[in-house]
């Protein structure tokens, strides 16, 4: 039951098999420009463009080194988030992860011990 509650939590990231930071920077930059239409900013256009480039949008509390942040709302298209923000070891073992609340020996490896 708790797992279902937390399933929808976490920020959104982009990932693509075999692709890394430099590919994300290139593809995301191109898609951001494409999403800035003459009259408005379209998150839908950005997401469609990223999927066409082979990226998948995922949601997680514990992103790894091959998952990157992209713009999620209109303001972020004009000042995109750092693709490397809020990922990797910086967020692992957070207090809001129910798996990290048990006895130290039984905690998953991403939890602080």
N, C-alpha and C positions, 0 to 999 in steps of 0.2 A: 504494500500500500504506500509506504513512504517513497519507494522507488518511482512509483507513478507520479507522486506529487512533485518530485524533483526533476522528472524527465523533461519538462518544459522550461527548466531554468537554464541559465547560462547565456553568454553572449553568442552572437553568430560569427562564424569564421568561414573562410573559403579554403578548400583543399583540392588538390589534383594529384593523382598518382604520378610519381616520378618528377614532379615539378617543385621548384623552390621559390625562394624570396625574389630573385631577379625576374623570373617569369611572372610572378604575381604582380610585381611593380609595373612591368610593361603592360600586361593584360588589363589590370585594374585601371591604370592611367588612361589607356585607350577607351575603355568602357565608360569611365567617368566623363570623358569628353563627348562620347556618343550620347550619353544620358542627359547632357545639358542641351536641351532643345531650345529653340528660339523663344518659346513662351514659358517654359517651366523646366523643372528637373524631374526626371522620371526614374524612380527606383526600379520600376518594372523593366525599363530598357536596360539599365545597368545589369540587373540580374540575368536577363535573357542573354546579353552580350557575354557575361562571364561564363554562363553555362555553355554557350557556343564555343568558347575557348577551352572547354574541358574542365572547368572548375565546378565544384559542388558546394553548395551552401549548407553548412552544418551548424548545430547548436550544441555547445558543451561548456561545462564549468572548468574543464581541465584540458585546454588545447595543447597540442604538441608543437614541435618545431616546424612542422610542415602545414600548419593552419594559420591563416592570416586574416587580420581585420580589414574590412572594407567599409565604405560608407553605408550607413543604415537609415539615415534620414536626410532631409533636404539640406540642412546646415552642413552636414558632413561632406556633401559633394563639393562645397566651396572650401572646406578645410578638412580634408580626409584624415581619419585617425591613423596613427602610426601602425602599419601592418603588423609590427612585432609587439604591440602593446597587449598587456593582460594575457600573456600566454606563457607556457613552459613552467619552469620552476618558480616563477614569481607568484603564481596563484595556487600551486599545489599545496594540499594539506590545509585548506581553508577550514575554518571552524564550522561553516555551513554545510559541509559534506557529512551526511549521517554515517558513512562508513568509517570516518575518522574519529567517531565518538566512543568506540568500544575500547576494550583492553588493548594496551600497547602492542602486545605480541600478535593479536589477531587483526590489526589494522592493515589495509592494503599498502603497498610500497610507496604510493604517492603521498601518504599521510606523514606528518611530522611525528617522530617517535620520542 
